[in-house]
Amino acid sequence: MDSIAIQGGNRLNGTIPISGAKNSAIKLMAASILTDQPLLLTNMPRLADTKFLGQLLRQFGVEVTERDGADGQETLFHAREITSTFAPYDLVRQMRASFNVLGPLLARTGHAKVSLPGGCTIGARPVDLHLQALTALGAEIELDEGYVTASAPNGLTGAEIEFPFVSVGATEHALLAAVLATGTTVLRRAAREPEIGDLARCLVAMGAKIEGIDTDVLTITGVTALGGTTWSVIPDRIEMGSYAVAAAMAGGEVRLTRSRPGLIEALIARMVEAGVEVIPTEDGVIVRRDPAVRLKAVNVTTEVYPGFATDLQAQFMALMTLAEGESIIHENIFENRFMHAPELMRLGAEISVHAGEARVTGVEALHGAPVMATDLRASVCLVIAGLAARGETTIGRVYHLDRGFERLEEKLSACGADIRRIGGDGHEH
Ligand code: EPZ
């Protein structure tokens, strides 16, 4: 198993281009199932998760062709014919979001059998809202031996669906199914994350009829068929936010490009409050900080978009470990998302966790140590902390990182970080 070794203490200076968003790409990929025409996704990140979903799509008969395009990496998806509608446990458990192929398979073919994803380290993460939405659209759903078998031999029918609380996955799933349903579907208390807007706009480009994009009420008028299109994946706001925090923590000046400052407004507000200089640019932000000046502790509460993203909570906690004073961090979205706290404490951070609240008392310095990545965003928080810590930090289980951060060592090294990947064989890569 690979690990990452960081010699902390270098300032970061340079430019980091932001990749396409993982959490948009994987939903857009699922949309390819809805049409027999080619869907070309540009600005595609090459990540373990996109590779993995590509394999699953191939199993359904979708042709998947990765290539270099005029604007970087792109992938062509062509679901000419769906030859299988079965997604086995071994594949779904590796990536929860692959459960979202259920709706498009059902909408396109009238039938699908997809494994339930099971829990994961950040929380129980049930899919009850997904299944309620599909049932409301007329699907017959059976749960048996860990599998969901769904059928709608005469197609899905539009419905009024009011989610009891906001769910990104359930909103996307309902949207992916409703675009081919007969009649009108209204989704109330829909999630408004930018990746949902990206998916909805791509579906519209494919011929879907969707109103209310970027609001919490989506109205979808079903169409009988969708066509292909070319779509550029939205920039990854979590990657952008992670590097913004890395620059703030290590000090220096980093320009993040190929993105939009509006995607991380809630994070920028907190960083500025803490004393970081953040300058919006046309295609991103410049983050500047003199490491000799200590940051101030700031409280954050994770919320649905446009609130502070749960996927940036771990990174912000890393930043607060060196701030002056006490920072209170509330995690509202997932019940078990503080597993990075004990790892940060191995680097010398002072943190106490009670239920959904972490209290971070800033220390003067962190000190390198071996630590373990527990999930994707937790692993990047350890990288960020390692960049600012004195001495060497080694991070194990970096396969978590490879799920969602494209060429992380390369991007950080280009800004002066001393970061290397060590293979399971003990050799540097
Ligand atoms: C998406 O997860 C993201 N994943 C997550 O990013 C992100 O943290 C999350 O949204 C919140 O922004 C992808 O886009 C692939 P939810 P999702 O449905 O869709 C509960 C990362 O690191 N819930 O909005 O699973 C659920 O347990 C990942 O990239 C139900 O109870 O999130 C959670 O507590 C981690 N029943 C809350 O709702 C349901 O049927 C919000 O989950 C669905 C969700």
Boltz pocket constraint, residues with backbone or C-beta under 6 A from the ligand:
constraints:
  - pocket:
      binder: B
      contacts: [[A, 23], [A, 26], [A, 97], [A, 123], [A, 124], [A, 125], [A, 126], [A, 127], [A, 128], [A, 129], [A, 130], [A, 131], [A, 166], [A, 167], [A, 168], [A, 169], [A, 170], [A, 310], [A, 311], [A, 332], [A, 333], [A, 334], [A, 335], [A, 376], [A, 377], [A, 404]]
      max_distance: 6.0
